[in-house]
Amino acid sequence: MVQSLAVSDNRFYATGKRKSSIARVWLKVGSGNILVNGKKYNEYFKRPVLQLSIEKPFNVVNKNNSYDVMCTVKGGGLTGQAGAVSLGISKALFVLDGTLRKTLKKEKLLTRDSRKVERKKYGQKKARRRFQFSKR
């Protein structure tokens, strides 16, 4: 199931993964500050799509500005990191309050996106793209 634990009485920890990114997320009751690697999330993730991805778990459960998030994320690119942080926040919210499972599961926020980059094969240009065939 969800592998998470409570660090202390008011802090909850969860891990999120996406592509080759890993996010460690700590959640506690607060005023809605989200820090990613020591920066505010809107400074770390400049693209609005990525910011919406991180805010989505809070919007789904109507808990905007009620929890502080501190997370460290490494590996991969910004899209994978945003997905990892979103999954970590969702799992931490579920650990914090088990009744949120149904709403988070309905929006597919507790499911890890297992897609990864396919490896390049020998004799081909890319993973699936072949060299142009020449009859003569």
CNS distance restraints for C-alpha pairs under 8 A (distance, minus, plus):
assign (resid   2 and name CA) (resid  91 and name CA) 6.74 0.50 0.50
assign (resid   2 and name CA) (resid  95 and name CA) 7.98 0.50 0.50
assign (resid   3 and name CA) (resid  14 and name CA) 7.01 0.50 0.50
assign (resid   3 and name CA) (resid  15 and name CA) 7.69 0.50 0.50
assign (resid   4 and name CA) (resid  12 and name CA) 7.73 0.50 0.50
assign (resid   4 and name CA) (resid  13 and name CA) 5.77 0.50 0.50
assign (resid   4 and name CA) (resid  14 and name CA) 4.79 0.50 0.50
assign (resid   4 and name CA) (resid  15 and name CA) 7.18 0.50 0.50
assign (resid   4 and name CA) (resid  91 and name CA) 7.54 0.50 0.50
assign (resid   4 and name CA) (resid  92 and name CA) 7.18 0.50 0.50
assign (resid   4 and name CA) (resid  95 and name CA) 6.91 0.50 0.50
assign (resid   5 and name CA) (resid  12 and name CA) 6.23 0.50 0.50
assign (resid   5 and name CA) (resid  13 and name CA) 5.55 0.50 0.50
assign (resid   5 and name CA) (resid  14 and name CA) 6.95 0.50 0.50
assign (resid   5 and name CA) (resid  95 and name CA) 7.50 0.50 0.50
assign (resid   6 and name CA) (resid  10 and name CA) 7.71 0.50 0.50
assign (resid   6 and name CA) (resid  11 and name CA) 6.00 0.50 0.50
assign (resid   6 and name CA) (resid  12 and name CA) 4.43 0.50 0.50
assign (resid   6 and name CA) (resid  13 and name CA) 5.94 0.50 0.50
assign (resid   7 and name CA) (resid  11 and name CA) 5.46 0.50 0.50
assign (resid   7 and name CA) (resid  12 and name CA) 5.69 0.50 0.50
assign (resid   7 and name CA) (resid  13 and name CA) 6.48 0.50 0.50
assign (resid   8 and name CA) (resid  12 and name CA) 7.31 0.50 0.50
assign (resid  10 and name CA) (resid  28 and name CA) 5.73 0.50 0.50
assign (resid  10 and name CA) (resid  29 and name CA) 6.98 0.50 0.50
assign (resid  11 and name CA) (resid  26 and name CA) 6.38 0.50 0.50
assign (resid  11 and name CA) (resid  27 and name CA) 5.54 0.50 0.50
assign (resid  11 and name CA) (resid  28 and name CA) 4.69 0.50 0.50
assign (resid  11 and name CA) (resid  29 and name CA) 7.80 0.50 0.50
assign (resid  12 and name CA) (resid  26 and name CA) 5.45 0.50 0.50
assign (resid  12 and name CA) (resid  27 and name CA) 5.06 0.50 0.50
assign (resid  12 and name CA) (resid  28 and name CA) 6.43 0.50 0.50
assign (resid  12 and name CA) (resid  92 and name CA) 6.04 0.50 0.50
assign (resid  12 and name CA) (resid  95 and name CA) 7.21 0.50 0.50
assign (resid  12 and name CA) (resid  96 and name CA) 6.64 0.50 0.50
assign (resid  13 and name CA) (resid  24 and name CA) 7.30 0.50 0.50
assign (resid  13 and name CA) (resid  25 and name CA) 5.58 0.50 0.50
assign (resid  13 and name CA) (resid  26 and name CA) 4.55 0.50 0.50
assign (resid  13 and name CA) (resid  27 and name CA) 6.41 0.50 0.50
assign (resid  13 and name CA) (resid  92 and name CA) 5.88 0.50 0.50
assign (resid  14 and name CA) (resid  24 and name CA) 6.17 0.50 0.50
assign (resid  14 and name CA) (resid  25 and name CA) 5.33 0.50 0.50
assign (resid  14 and name CA) (resid  26 and name CA) 6.72 0.50 0.50
assign (resid  14 and name CA) (resid  88 and name CA) 5.32 0.50 0.50
assign (resid  14 and name CA) (resid  89 and name CA) 7.22 0.50 0.50
assign (resid  14 and name CA) (resid  91 and name CA) 5.91 0.50 0.50
assign (resid  14 and name CA) (resid  92 and name CA) 5.11 0.50 0.50
assign (resid  15 and name CA) (resid  22 and name CA) 7.18 0.50 0.50
assign (resid  15 and name CA) (resid  23 and name CA) 5.68 0.50 0.50
assign (resid  15 and name CA) (resid  24 and name CA) 4.74 0.50 0.50
assign (resid  15 and name CA) (resid  25 and name CA) 6.06 0.50 0.50
assign (resid  15 and name CA) (resid  84 and name CA) 7.94 0.50 0.50
assign (resid  15 and name CA) (resid  87 and name CA) 7.66 0.50 0.50
assign (resid  15 and name CA) (resid  88 and name CA) 4.94 0.50 0.50
assign (resid  15 and name CA) (resid  91 and name CA) 7.56 0.50 0.50
assign (resid  16 and name CA) (resid  22 and name CA) 5.93 0.50 0.50
assign (resid  16 and name CA) (resid  23 and name CA) 5.07 0.50 0.50
assign (resid  16 and name CA) (resid  24 and name CA) 6.58 0.50 0.50
assign (resid  16 and name CA) (resid  25 and name CA) 7.65 0.50 0.50
assign (resid  16 and name CA) (resid  83 and name CA) 7.90 0.50 0.50
assign (resid  16 and name CA) (resid  84 and name CA) 4.53 0.50 0.50
assign (resid  16 and name CA) (resid  85 and name CA) 5.96 0.50 0.50
assign (resid  16 and name CA) (resid  86 and name CA) 7.32 0.50 0.50
assign (resid  16 and name CA) (resid  87 and name CA) 4.88 0.50 0.50
assign (resid  16 and name CA) (resid  88 and name CA) 4.02 0.50 0.50
assign (resid  16 and name CA) (resid  89 and name CA) 7.77 0.50 0.50
assign (resid  16 and name CA) (resid  91 and name CA) 7.72 0.50 0.50
assign (resid  16 and name CA) (resid 112 and name CA) 7.78 0.50 0.50
assign (resid  17 and name CA) (resid  21 and name CA) 5.65 0.50 0.50
assign (resid  17 and name CA) (resid  22 and name CA) 4.65 0.50 0.50
assign (resid  17 and name CA) (resid  23 and name CA) 6.25 0.50 0.50
assign (resid  17 and name CA) (resid  81 and name CA) 7.94 0.50 0.50
assign (resid  17 and name CA) (resid  83 and name CA) 7.37 0.50 0.50
assign (resid  17 and name CA) (resid  84 and name CA) 4.44 0.50 0.50
assign (resid  17 and name CA) (resid  85 and name CA) 7.72 0.50 0.50
assign (resid  17 and name CA) (resid  87 and name CA) 7.05 0.50 0.50
assign (resid  17 and name CA) (resid  88 and name CA) 7.61 0.50 0.50
assign (resid  17 and name CA) (resid 112 and name CA) 6.85 0.50 0.50
assign (resid  18 and name CA) (resid  22 and name CA) 6.79 0.50 0.50
assign (resid  18 and name CA) (resid  80 and name CA) 5.22 0.50 0.50
assign (resid  18 and name CA) (resid  81 and name CA) 6.85 0.50 0.50
assign (resid  18 and name CA) (resid  83 and name CA) 5.78 0.50 0.50
assign (resid  18 and name CA) (resid  84 and name CA) 4.89 0.50 0.50
assign (resid  18 and name CA) (resid 112 and name CA) 6.90 0.50 0.50
assign (resid  18 and name CA) (resid 113 and name CA) 6.08 0.50 0.50
assign (resid  18 and name CA) (resid 114 and name CA) 6.94 0.50 0.50
assign (resid  18 and name CA) (resid 115 and name CA) 7.95 0.50 0.50
assign (resid  19 and name CA) (resid  76 and name CA) 6.97 0.50 0.50
assign (resid  19 and name CA) (resid  80 and name CA) 5.70 0.50 0.50
assign (resid  19 and name CA) (resid 113 and name CA) 7.66 0.50 0.50
assign (resid  19 and name CA) (resid 114 and name CA) 6.96 0.50 0.50
assign (resid  19 and name CA) (resid 115 and name CA) 6.42 0.50 0.50
assign (resid  19 and name CA) (resid 116 and name CA) 5.09 0.50 0.50
assign (resid  19 and name CA) (resid 117 and name CA) 7.52 0.50 0.50
assign (resid  20 and name CA) (resid  75 and name CA) 5.75 0.50 0.50
assign (resid  20 and name CA) (resid  76 and name CA) 5.05 0.50 0.50
assign (resid  20 and name CA) (resid  80 and name CA) 7.08 0.50 0.50
assign (resid  20 and name CA) (resid 116 and name CA) 7.55 0.50 0.50
assign (resid  21 and name CA) (resid  73 and name CA) 6.97 0.50 0.50
assign (resid  21 and name CA) (resid  74 and name CA) 5.72 0.50 0.50
assign (resid  21 and name CA) (resid  75 and name CA) 4.41 0.50 0.50
assign (resid  21 and name CA) (resid  76 and name CA) 4.90 0.50 0.50
assign (resid  21 and name CA) (resid  77 and name CA) 7.44 0.50 0.50
assign (resid  21 and name CA) (resid  80 and name CA) 5.71 0.50 0.50
assign (resid  21 and name CA) (resid  81 and name CA) 5.32 0.50 0.50
assign (resid  21 and name CA) (resid  84 and name CA) 6.34 0.50 0.50
assign (resid  22 and name CA) (resid  73 and name CA) 5.65 0.50 0.50
assign (resid  22 and name CA) (resid  74 and name CA) 5.69 0.50 0.50
assign (resid  22 and name CA) (resid  75 and name CA) 6.47 0.50 0.50
assign (resid  22 and name CA) (resid  81 and name CA) 7.01 0.50 0.50
assign (resid  22 and name CA) (resid  84 and name CA) 6.03 0.50 0.50
assign (resid  23 and name CA) (resid  71 and name CA) 6.61 0.50 0.50
assign (resid  23 and name CA) (resid  72 and name CA) 5.69 0.50 0.50
assign (resid  23 and name CA) (resid  73 and name CA) 4.18 0.50 0.50
assign (resid  23 and name CA) (resid  74 and name CA) 6.66 0.50 0.50
assign (resid  23 and name CA) (resid  81 and name CA) 7.01 0.50 0.50
assign (resid  23 and name CA) (resid  84 and name CA) 5.42 0.50 0.50
assign (resid  23 and name CA) (resid  85 and name CA) 5.42 0.50 0.50
assign (resid  23 and name CA) (resid  88 and name CA) 6.56 0.50 0.50
assign (resid  24 and name CA) (resid  71 and name CA) 5.39 0.50 0.50
assign (resid  24 and name CA) (resid  72 and name CA) 5.33 0.50 0.50
assign (resid  24 and name CA) (resid  73 and name CA) 6.32 0.50 0.50
assign (resid  24 and name CA) (resid  85 and name CA) 7.59 0.50 0.50
assign (resid  24 and name CA) (resid  88 and name CA) 6.80 0.50 0.50
assign (resid  25 and name CA) (resid  69 and name CA) 6.90 0.50 0.50
assign (resid  25 and name CA) (resid  70 and name CA) 5.99 0.50 0.50
assign (resid  25 and name CA) (resid  71 and name CA) 4.32 0.50 0.50
assign (resid  25 and name CA) (resid  72 and name CA) 6.76 0.50 0.50
assign (resid  25 and name CA) (resid  85 and name CA) 7.03 0.50 0.50
assign (resid  25 and name CA) (resid  88 and name CA) 5.63 0.50 0.50
assign (resid  25 and name CA) (resid  89 and name CA) 6.41 0.50 0.50
assign (resid  25 and name CA) (resid  92 and name CA) 7.35 0.50 0.50
assign (resid  26 and name CA) (resid  69 and name CA) 5.81 0.50 0.50
assign (resid  26 and name CA) (resid  70 and name CA) 5.25 0.50 0.50
assign (resid  26 and name CA) (resid  71 and name CA) 6.03 0.50 0.50
assign (resid  26 and name CA) (resid  92 and name CA) 7.40 0.50 0.50
assign (resid  27 and name CA) (resid  67 and name CA) 6.55 0.50 0.50
assign (resid  27 and name CA) (resid  68 and name CA) 5.86 0.50 0.50
assign (resid  27 and name CA) (resid  69 and name CA) 4.80 0.50 0.50
assign (resid  27 and name CA) (resid  70 and name CA) 6.65 0.50 0.50
assign (resid  27 and name CA) (resid  89 and name CA) 7.42 0.50 0.50
assign (resid  27 and name CA) (resid  92 and name CA) 6.47 0.50 0.50
assign (resid  27 and name CA) (resid  93 and name CA) 7.70 0.50 0.50
assign (resid  28 and name CA) (resid  67 and name CA) 5.49 0.50 0.50
assign (resid  28 and name CA) (resid  68 and name CA) 5.34 0.50 0.50
assign (resid  28 and name CA) (resid  69 and name CA) 6.68 0.50 0.50
assign (resid  29 and name CA) (resid  66 and name CA) 6.07 0.50 0.50
assign (resid  29 and name CA) (resid  67 and name CA) 4.36 0.50 0.50
assign (resid  29 and name CA) (resid  68 and name CA) 5.95 0.50 0.50
assign (resid  30 and name CA) (resid  65 and name CA) 7.38 0.50 0.50
assign (resid  30 and name CA) (resid  66 and name CA) 5.42 0.50 0.50
assign (resid  30 and name CA) (resid  67 and name CA) 4.52 0.50 0.50
assign (resid  30 and name CA) (resid  68 and name CA) 4.88 0.50 0.50
assign (resid  31 and name CA) (resid  65 and name CA) 5.06 0.50 0.50
assign (resid  31 and name CA) (resid  66 and name CA) 5.21 0.50 0.50
assign (resid  31 and name CA) (resid  67 and name CA) 5.84 0.50 0.50
assign (resid  31 and name CA) (resid  68 and name CA) 6.04 0.50 0.50
assign (resid  32 and name CA) (resid  64 and name CA) 6.73 0.50 0.50
assign (resid  32 and name CA) (resid  65 and name CA) 3.68 0.50 0.50
assign (resid  32 and name CA) (resid  66 and name CA) 5.35 0.50 0.50
assign (resid  32 and name CA) (resid  67 and name CA) 4.94 0.50 0.50
assign (resid  32 and name CA) (resid  68 and name CA) 4.83 0.50 0.50
assign (resid  32 and name CA) (resid  69 and name CA) 7.36 0.50 0.50
assign (resid  33 and name CA) (resid  40 and name CA) 7.60 0.50 0.50
assign (resid  33 and name CA) (resid  65 and name CA) 7.41 0.50 0.50
assign (resid  33 and name CA) (resid  67 and name CA) 7.27 0.50 0.50
assign (resid  33 and name CA) (resid  68 and name CA) 4.80 0.50 0.50
assign (resid  33 and name CA) (resid  69 and name CA) 6.19 0.50 0.50
assign (resid  34 and name CA) (resid  40 and name CA) 5.95 0.50 0.50
assign (resid  34 and name CA) (resid  41 and name CA) 5.78 0.50 0.50
assign (resid  34 and name CA) (resid  68 and name CA) 5.85 0.50 0.50
assign (resid  34 and name CA) (resid  69 and name CA) 4.59 0.50 0.50
assign (resid  34 and name CA) (resid  70 and name CA) 6.04 0.50 0.50
assign (resid  35 and name CA) (resid  39 and name CA) 5.26 0.50 0.50
assign (resid  35 and name CA) (resid  40 and name CA) 4.65 0.50 0.50
assign (resid  35 and name CA) (resid  41 and name CA) 5.55 0.50 0.50
assign (resid  35 and name CA) (resid  69 and name CA) 6.08 0.50 0.50
assign (resid  35 and name CA) (resid  70 and name CA) 4.84 0.50 0.50
assign (resid  35 and name CA) (resid  71 and name CA) 6.21 0.50 0.50
assign (resid  36 and name CA) (resid  40 and name CA) 6.13 0.50 0.50
assign (resid  36 and name CA) (resid  41 and name CA) 5.50 0.50 0.50
assign (resid  36 and name CA) (resid  44 and name CA) 6.77 0.50 0.50
assign (resid  36 and name CA) (resid  70 and name CA) 6.25 0.50 0.50
assign (resid  36 and name CA) (resid  71 and name CA) 5.07 0.50 0.50
assign (resid  36 and name CA) (resid  72 and name CA) 5.81 0.50 0.50
assign (resid  36 and name CA) (resid  73 and name CA) 7.09 0.50 0.50
assign (resid  37 and name CA) (resid  70 and name CA) 7.86 0.50 0.50
assign (resid  37 and name CA) (resid  71 and name CA) 6.23 0.50 0.50
assign (resid  37 and name CA) (resid  72 and name CA) 4.82 0.50 0.50
assign (resid  37 and name CA) (resid  73 and name CA) 6.57 0.50 0.50
assign (resid  38 and name CA) (resid  70 and name CA) 7.89 0.50 0.50
assign (resid  38 and name CA) (resid  72 and name CA) 7.91 0.50 0.50
assign (resid  39 and name CA) (resid  43 and name CA) 6.46 0.50 0.50
assign (resid  39 and name CA) (resid  44 and name CA) 6.14 0.50 0.50
assign (resid  40 and name CA) (resid  44 and name CA) 6.37 0.50 0.50
assign (resid  41 and name CA) (resid  45 and name CA) 5.81 0.50 0.50
assign (resid  41 and name CA) (resid  51 and name CA) 7.16 0.50 0.50
assign (resid  42 and name CA) (resid  46 and name CA) 5.75 0.50 0.50
assign (resid  42 and name CA) (resid  51 and name CA) 6.34 0.50 0.50
assign (resid  45 and name CA) (resid  50 and name CA) 6.20 0.50 0.50
assign (resid  45 and name CA) (resid  51 and name CA) 6.29 0.50 0.50
assign (resid  45 and name CA) (resid  78 and name CA) 7.07 0.50 0.50
assign (resid  45 and name CA) (resid  82 and name CA) 7.69 0.50 0.50
assign (resid  46 and name CA) (resid  50 and name CA) 7.60 0.50 0.50
assign (resid  46 and name CA) (resid  51 and name CA) 7.51 0.50 0.50
assign (resid  47 and name CA) (resid  51 and name CA) 6.59 0.50 0.50
assign (resid  48 and name CA) (resid  52 and name CA) 6.14 0.50 0.50
assign (resid  49 and name CA) (resid  53 and name CA) 6.27 0.50 0.50
assign (resid  50 and name CA) (resid  54 and name CA) 6.46 0.50 0.50
assign (resid  50 and name CA) (resid  79 and name CA) 6.78 0.50 0.50
assign (resid  50 and name CA) (resid  82 and name CA) 5.91 0.50 0.50
assign (resid  51 and name CA) (resid  55 and name CA) 6.31 0.50 0.50
assign (resid  51 and name CA) (resid  82 and name CA) 7.82 0.50 0.50
assign (resid  52 and name CA) (resid  56 and name CA) 5.92 0.50 0.50
assign (resid  53 and name CA) (resid  82 and name CA) 6.73 0.50 0.50
assign (resid  53 and name CA) (resid  83 and name CA) 7.00 0.50 0.50
assign (resid  53 and name CA) (resid  86 and name CA) 6.40 0.50 0.50
assign (resid  54 and name CA) (resid  82 and name CA) 6.36 0.50 0.50
assign (resid  54 and name CA) (resid  83 and name CA) 7.50 0.50 0.50
assign (resid  54 and name CA) (resid  85 and name CA) 6.61 0.50 0.50
assign (resid  54 and name CA) (resid  86 and name CA) 4.87 0.50 0.50
assign (resid  54 and name CA) (resid  89 and name CA) 7.99 0.50 0.50
assign (resid  55 and name CA) (resid  59 and name CA) 6.32 0.50 0.50
assign (resid  55 and name CA) (resid  86 and name CA) 7.67 0.50 0.50
assign (resid  56 and name CA) (resid  60 and name CA) 6.06 0.50 0.50
assign (resid  56 and name CA) (resid  86 and name CA) 7.53 0.50 0.50
assign (resid  57 and name CA) (resid  61 and name CA) 6.57 0.50 0.50
assign (resid  57 and name CA) (resid  86 and name CA) 6.86 0.50 0.50
assign (resid  57 and name CA) (resid  89 and name CA) 6.88 0.50 0.50
assign (resid  57 and name CA) (resid  90 and name CA) 5.66 0.50 0.50
assign (resid  57 and name CA) (resid 104 and name CA) 7.24 0.50 0.50
assign (resid  57 and name CA) (resid 109 and name CA) 7.08 0.50 0.50
assign (resid  58 and name CA) (resid  62 and name CA) 5.85 0.50 0.50
assign (resid  58 and name CA) (resid  63 and name CA) 5.07 0.50 0.50
assign (resid  58 and name CA) (resid  64 and name CA) 5.37 0.50 0.50
assign (resid  59 and name CA) (resid  63 and name CA) 6.51 0.50 0.50
assign (resid  59 and name CA) (resid  64 and name CA) 6.19 0.50 0.50
assign (resid  60 and name CA) (resid 103 and name CA) 7.22 0.50 0.50
assign (resid  60 and name CA) (resid 104 and name CA) 7.17 0.50 0.50
assign (resid  60 and name CA) (resid 107 and name CA) 7.83 0.50 0.50
assign (resid  61 and name CA) (resid 100 and name CA) 7.02 0.50 0.50
assign (resid  61 and name CA) (resid 103 and name CA) 6.95 0.50 0.50
assign (resid  61 and name CA) (resid 104 and name CA) 7.47 0.50 0.50
assign (resid  63 and name CA) (resid  67 and name CA) 7.53 0.50 0.50
assign (resid  69 and name CA) (resid  89 and name CA) 7.83 0.50 0.50
assign (resid  71 and name CA) (resid  85 and name CA) 7.44 0.50 0.50
assign (resid  73 and name CA) (resid  81 and name CA) 6.44 0.50 0.50
assign (resid  73 and name CA) (resid  84 and name CA) 7.87 0.50 0.50
assign (resid  73 and name CA) (resid  85 and name CA) 7.36 0.50 0.50
assign (resid  74 and name CA) (resid  81 and name CA) 7.20 0.50 0.50
assign (resid  75 and name CA) (resid  81 and name CA) 7.41 0.50 0.50
assign (resid  76 and name CA) (resid  80 and name CA) 6.07 0.50 0.50
assign (resid  76 and name CA) (resid  81 and name CA) 6.65 0.50 0.50
assign (resid  77 and name CA) (resid  81 and name CA) 6.15 0.50 0.50
assign (resid  78 and name CA) (resid  82 and name CA) 6.05 0.50 0.50
assign (resid  79 and name CA) (resid  83 and name CA) 6.31 0.50 0.50
assign (resid  80 and name CA) (resid  84 and name CA) 6.15 0.50 0.50
assign (resid  81 and name CA) (resid  85 and name CA) 6.18 0.50 0.50
assign (resid  82 and name CA) (resid  86 and name CA) 6.14 0.50 0.50
assign (resid  83 and name CA) (resid  87 and name CA) 6.23 0.50 0.50
assign (resid  84 and name CA) (resid  88 and name CA) 6.14 0.50 0.50
assign (resid  85 and name CA) (resid  89 and name CA) 6.12 0.50 0.50
assign (resid  86 and name CA) (resid  90 and name CA) 6.22 0.50 0.50
assign (resid  86 and name CA) (resid 109 and name CA) 7.66 0.50 0.50
assign (resid  87 and name CA) (resid  91 and name CA) 6.18 0.50 0.50
assign (resid  87 and name CA) (resid 109 and name CA) 6.20 0.50 0.50
assign (resid  87 and name CA) (resid 110 and name CA) 6.29 0.50 0.50
assign (resid  87 and name CA) (resid 111 and name CA) 7.61 0.50 0.50
assign (resid  87 and name CA) (resid 112 and name CA) 7.06 0.50 0.50
assign (resid  88 and name CA) (resid  92 and name CA) 6.12 0.50 0.50
assign (resid  89 and name CA) (resid  93 and name CA) 6.11 0.50 0.50
assign (resid  90 and name CA) (resid  94 and name CA) 6.28 0.50 0.50
assign (resid  90 and name CA) (resid 104 and name CA) 7.03 0.50 0.50
assign (resid  90 and name CA) (resid 109 and name CA) 6.16 0.50 0.50
assign (resid  90 and name CA) (resid 110 and name CA) 6.19 0.50 0.50
assign (resid  91 and name CA) (resid  95 and name CA) 6.28 0.50 0.50
assign (resid  91 and name CA) (resid 110 and name CA) 6.29 0.50 0.50
assign (resid  92 and name CA) (resid  96 and name CA) 6.08 0.50 0.50
assign (resid  93 and name CA) (resid  97 and name CA) 6.11 0.50 0.50
assign (resid  93 and name CA) (resid 100 and name CA) 7.39 0.50 0.50
assign (resid  94 and name CA) (resid  98 and name CA) 5.11 0.50 0.50
assign (resid  94 and name CA) (resid  99 and name CA) 7.43 0.50 0.50
assign (resid  94 and name CA) (resid 100 and name CA) 5.82 0.50 0.50
assign (resid  94 and name CA) (resid 101 and name CA) 5.76 0.50 0.50
assign (resid  94 and name CA) (resid 104 and name CA) 7.96 0.50 0.50
assign (resid 100 and name CA) (resid 104 and name CA) 6.18 0.50 0.50
assign (resid 101 and name CA) (resid 105 and name CA) 5.81 0.50 0.50
assign (resid 102 and name CA) (resid 106 and name CA) 6.04 0.50 0.50
assign (resid 103 and name CA) (resid 107 and name CA) 6.56 0.50 0.50
assign (resid 104 and name CA) (resid 108 and name CA) 6.34 0.50 0.50
assign (resid 104 and name CA) (resid 109 and name CA) 5.33 0.50 0.50
assign (resid 104 and name CA) (resid 110 and name CA) 6.26 0.50 0.50
assign (resid 105 and name CA) (resid 109 and name CA) 5.85 0.50 0.50
assign (resid 105 and name CA) (resid 110 and name CA) 5.61 0.50 0.50
assign (resid 105 and name CA) (resid 111 and name CA) 7.48 0.50 0.50
assign (resid 118 and name CA) (resid 127 and name CA) 6.13 0.50 0.50
assign (resid 119 and name CA) (resid 127 and name CA) 5.62 0.50 0.50
assign (resid 120 and name CA) (resid 124 and name CA) 7.43 0.50 0.50
assign (resid 120 and name CA) (resid 125 and name CA) 7.68 0.50 0.50
assign (resid 120 and name CA) (resid 126 and name CA) 5.10 0.50 0.50
assign (resid 120 and name CA) (resid 127 and name CA) 3.99 0.50 0.50
assign (resid 120 and name CA) (resid 128 and name CA) 7.53 0.50 0.50
assign (resid 121 and name CA) (resid 125 and name CA) 7.93 0.50 0.50
assign (resid 121 and name CA) (resid 126 and name CA) 6.79 0.50 0.50
assign (resid 121 and name CA) (resid 127 and name CA) 5.59 0.50 0.50
assign (resid 121 and name CA) (resid 128 and name CA) 7.69 0.50 0.50
assign (resid 123 and name CA) (resid 130 and name CA) 7.52 0.50 0.50
assign (resid 123 and name CA) (resid 131 and name CA) 7.86 0.50 0.50
assign (resid 124 and name CA) (resid 128 and name CA) 7.12 0.50 0.50
assign (resid 124 and name CA) (resid 129 and name CA) 6.22 0.50 0.50
assign (resid 124 and name CA) (resid 130 and name CA) 4.54 0.50 0.50
assign (resid 124 and name CA) (resid 131 and name CA) 5.88 0.50 0.50
assign (resid 125 and name CA) (resid 129 and name CA) 5.48 0.50 0.50
assign (resid 125 and name CA) (resid 130 and name CA) 5.29 0.50 0.50
assign (resid 125 and name CA) (resid 131 and name CA) 5.82 0.50 0.50
assign (resid 126 and name CA) (resid 130 and name CA) 6.97 0.50 0.50
